[in-house]
Amino acid sequence: MVGLRADLDVPLTTRFSVRPSVQLSYGTVIGEGDHAWTYRTDVRGRYTFQSASFDWALIGAAGLVGYDASGVRDDSFTYAALGAEFAHPVQWFSSRDSQTLVYWHLLYTDFLSRVELQARFDQQEEITNYWQAGIAFGKKDEVMKYWFLRFDRLGLAYDISPSGELRGIKFVFRSLYDP
């Protein structure tokens, strides 16, 4: 799979910014005729503010995601998401030169078109929306470095269906605003 991605962070005020992005990828199975295109375009918005010792961000997004396998059928869907994240300084692992932050986030995503996932080998399941809750740790104004990897924060997020069923676990490496 090979692809291109472009995004641009556009600050509209000191607290509000938008980030449009577009991505196109192509992949093929070597030695066979199977191939696929994937595409994604979205716009994200972020409004930041402080309250007490918390740094808050309200985040919204809308986009189109698609997958076209060998030209047979086009599996695309649209979505809208609203969420909030905040960072709170903690004393553990903090030093005089570097402050540790705990990042929390909550995100609601609604699929505006039909989305089906393969639940089991022989069963498709429709997803209409989900909640995501996450926690991560990072350093204020510093990038975390482990070997050759670099990221803003490190944590876990849980995807939960409206009925309360766990739908997935994800690693968290950066803000919801960042693609």
N, C-alpha and C positions, 0 to 999 in steps of 0.2 A: 504494500500500500504506500502510495506516495501522494502528497498533497500540498496545497498552498493555503495559507491563512493570512488575513490582514485584519487588523483592528486599530482603532484610533480612539484615544481618550480625549474627550473634548470638555474642558472645564467651562461651564456657563457662568458660574459665580464662584466665590471662594468655597462654598459649601455644596453646590450642586454640579454634577457632571454627567455626561452621557458617553456611552461606548458602543458605537456600531461595529459589527464584525461580520466577516464573510469567510467561508471555508469551503474548499472543493478538493476532493480526494478521489483517486482511482486505484483500483487493485485488480490483480488477475492471478489465477492459479497457473503456475508455470507448467507448460506441457498440455494444458487443457484449454478449452475455449471459454471457460467461465470467467466473467469479469464483473465488476461492480463500481458504480459511482456513489459517493456519499457527498452530501452538501449540507450546509448549515448557514443560516444568516439570522442574526438577532440584534436587538438594541437593548442595552442595559442602562439604567439610570441609578444614581446614588446621591442621597442627601445626607450629609454628615453634620453632627453636632455633639456637644459635650454636656453631660449632666452629672454633677458631683465628680467622682473620679472615673466615670465611664466615658469612653469614646464610642458614640453610637453611629450607625449607618442604616438608613432605610433604603431598601433596594427593590427595584422593579425590573422586569425583563419581559420581552415578547419575542418570539422567533418562529422560524420554520426549519425543520430538520428533515432530511430525506435520504433514502437509500434506493438505488435503482440497480437491481441484479440482472445482468446480461440483457437488459432491455425488455425483460419479460413483464415486470410489473414495477410500479413506482410506489414504494412505501414511504409516504411523507406524512408529517403531522405538524400542527401548529400548537404553540403553548403560550401561556402567560404565567408569570410568577411574581409573588410579592414576599418580601422577607425583611428581617432585621438582624443585624449582628452588632455585637458590642465587645469591647476589650476592657479588661479590668486589670490593673497592676496587682501583682502578688509579690510577696517577699521571698518565697522559695526560689532558689536558683538565681536570685537577683544579687547584683554586686553594686559597688559604688559607680562603676563605669557602664553597667548594662542592666536594664530593668526588664524583668520577665512579665509577660502579659498572658492572661488566659482569655481566649476568644470564644464566644458563644454565638451560635446563630440558630435561627428558626426560619424556615422557608416553606411556603405553600405553592405548589405548582398545579395548574389546571390544564389539561389537554383539551384544546378547542375542537380537535378532530379525533377520529377513532384511532386508538393505539392498542395494538395487540402484541402481547409477549408470549413466547413459548414457555409455559409453566412446566410442562413435562414433555417427554418425547412425542407424545400423541395428543397433547392438549394445549390449546391456545387460550389465553386469558386477556380480557379487555381491561385496560387501566384508564381511569378517567381523571384521577388526581392523586396526589400524595403530599405528605408532610415530610420535612427533613429537619432533624435536630442534630446539632454538632457541637463539639468542644475541641479546642486545639490550644497549644502552647507556642509562644514565640517570644522574640526579643523586640523591644521597642526600637524603632529606627535601625534595625540590624537584620541582615539576611542570615538565616541558619545555614551552616555548612557542615555536611557530612560526606567525607571523601570527595567525590567530584559533584555531588548533588547540592543544589542551592534552592531554598524555598523560604517563604515568609513565616510559615507556621507548620506545626505537625499535630495532627489529631485524627479523630474519627467522627463520622456523621452516620446517622441512621435514617433510612427511608421507611416511612410508616404509612400504610394505607388508611383511609378514613375509618375502616372497621377496627383499626388497632393492630393489624397484622404486620410483622416486620417484612419489608420488601427488599432490603439490601443494606449493606454496610459499605461505606466509602472512606477512603483516606482523605484528609483535608490538608492541603498544602498552601492555600491562599484564600483570599476574600471571595465571597460569592460574586462580587462585582467583576473580578478578573476572570477572563475566559479560560 
